[in-house]
Amino acid sequence: MTDSLLVQLRKGVLDMCVLAMLAQQDGYAYDIASRLAQDIGMGEGTIYPLMRRMQADGLVKTYLEESSSGPPRKYYQLTRAGHAALAAQRTEWNSFVASVARVLADNPSSARAAGGAR
């Protein structure tokens, strides 16, 4: 896979991945960014503007929690709208993945039936 395609795929799923992570447990931006870097290779710099946008859109809310290693941390928590957005995005994602899988399937007879040539 080319690097540019991989970057576009990562950007396309970033919102959904953050919502899914926050559905599992509340988190602070640096922790979310670290987990995204480890799991899907996203850079840290993309998370802070995303979290501000999600808060402005009402998908997450914040609260402060004391930290043993410095100032209080701002934690993000999904709102009802965030849970609803995640559910909708999961449905769209699953449908999209199934559609792409059908297109990529190596089935010459279905290509001919659909009017394709080989």
C-alpha positions as CSV (number, residue, x, y, z in Angstrom):
1,M,0.0,0.0,0.0
2,T,1.3,3.4,-0.8
3,D,2.1,5.9,2.0
4,S,-0.4,8.4,0.7
5,L,-3.2,5.9,0.6
6,L,-2.4,4.7,4.1
7,V,-2.4,8.3,5.3
8,Q,-5.8,9.0,3.7
9,L,-7.3,5.8,5.2
10,R,-6.0,6.7,8.7
11,K,-7.5,10.2,8.4
12,G,-10.8,8.7,7.3
13,V,-11.2,6.6,10.4
14,L,-9.6,8.8,13.0
15,D,-12.8,10.3,14.3
16,M,-14.4,6.9,14.6
17,C,-11.4,5.4,16.3
18,V,-11.3,8.2,18.9
19,L,-15.0,7.8,19.6
20,A,-14.6,4.0,20.0
21,M,-11.7,4.5,22.4
22,L,-13.7,6.9,24.5
23,A,-16.7,4.6,24.5
24,Q,-14.4,2.0,26.3
25,Q,-13.0,4.5,28.8
26,D,-12.5,8.2,29.3
27,G,-9.1,9.5,28.3
28,Y,-6.8,12.5,28.1
29,A,-5.5,13.7,24.8
30,Y,-1.9,12.6,25.2
31,D,-3.0,9.1,26.1
32,I,-5.4,8.9,23.2
33,A,-2.7,10.1,20.8
34,S,-0.2,7.5,22.2
35,R,-2.7,4.7,21.7
36,L,-3.6,5.9,18.2
37,A,0.1,6.1,17.3
38,Q,0.6,2.5,18.6
39,D,-2.5,1.0,17.1
40,I,-2.9,2.7,13.7
41,G,0.2,4.8,13.3
42,M,-1.3,8.3,13.7
43,G,0.9,11.2,14.7
44,E,0.3,13.1,18.0
45,G,-0.3,16.5,16.3
46,T,-3.6,15.5,14.8
47,I,-5.4,14.7,18.1
48,Y,-5.6,18.1,19.8
49,P,-7.5,19.9,17.0
50,L,-9.7,16.8,16.6
51,M,-10.6,16.8,20.3
52,R,-11.4,20.6,20.2
53,R,-13.7,20.0,17.2
54,M,-15.4,17.0,18.9
55,Q,-16.0,19.1,22.0
56,A,-17.4,22.0,19.9
57,D,-19.7,19.5,18.1
58,G,-21.0,18.2,21.4
59,L,-19.6,14.7,20.9
60,V,-17.4,14.8,24.0
61,K,-17.3,16.7,27.3
62,T,-14.3,17.3,29.5
63,Y,-13.5,17.2,33.2
64,L,-10.2,17.8,35.1
65,E,-8.6,15.1,37.2
66,E,-5.7,15.5,39.5
67,S,-2.4,13.9,38.3
68,S,0.4,12.6,40.5
69,S,2.9,13.7,37.9
70,G,2.0,17.4,37.3
71,P,-1.0,19.6,36.8
72,P,-4.6,18.3,36.5
73,R,-5.3,16.4,33.3
74,K,-8.2,17.3,31.0
75,Y,-10.2,14.0,30.4
76,Y,-12.6,13.5,27.5
77,Q,-15.8,11.6,27.9
78,L,-18.4,10.7,25.3
79,T,-21.8,12.5,25.4
80,R,-25.0,10.9,24.3
81,A,-24.4,12.6,20.9
82,G,-21.0,11.0,20.8
83,H,-22.4,7.5,21.5
84,A,-25.0,8.1,18.8
85,A,-22.3,9.3,16.3
86,L,-20.2,6.2,17.0
87,A,-23.1,3.9,16.5
88,A,-23.9,5.6,13.1
89,Q,-20.3,5.6,12.0
90,R,-19.9,1.9,12.9
91,T,-22.9,1.0,10.8
92,E,-21.6,3.1,7.9
93,W,-18.1,1.5,8.3
94,N,-19.4,-2.0,8.4
95,S,-21.5,-1.4,5.2
96,F,-18.5,0.3,3.5
97,V,-16.1,-2.5,4.4
98,A,-18.6,-5.2,3.1
99,S,-19.0,-3.2,-0.1
100,V,-15.2,-2.9,-0.7
101,A,-14.8,-6.6,0.1
102,R,-17.3,-7.5,-2.6
103,V,-15.5,-5.3,-5.1
104,L,-12.1,-6.7,-4.2
105,A,-13.3,-10.3,-4.2
106,D,-11.7,-12.3,-6.9
107,N,-14.9,-13.6,-8.5
108,P,-14.8,-13.4,-12.3
109,S,-18.3,-14.8,-12.7
110,S,-19.8,-11.9,-10.7
111,A,-17.9,-9.4,-12.7
112,R,-19.3,-10.8,-16.0
113,A,-22.8,-11.0,-14.6
114,A,-22.5,-7.3,-13.7
115,G,-21.4,-6.4,-17.2
116,G,-17.7,-6.4,-16.6
117,A,-15.1,-7.8,-19.0
118,R,-12.1,-9.9,-18.2
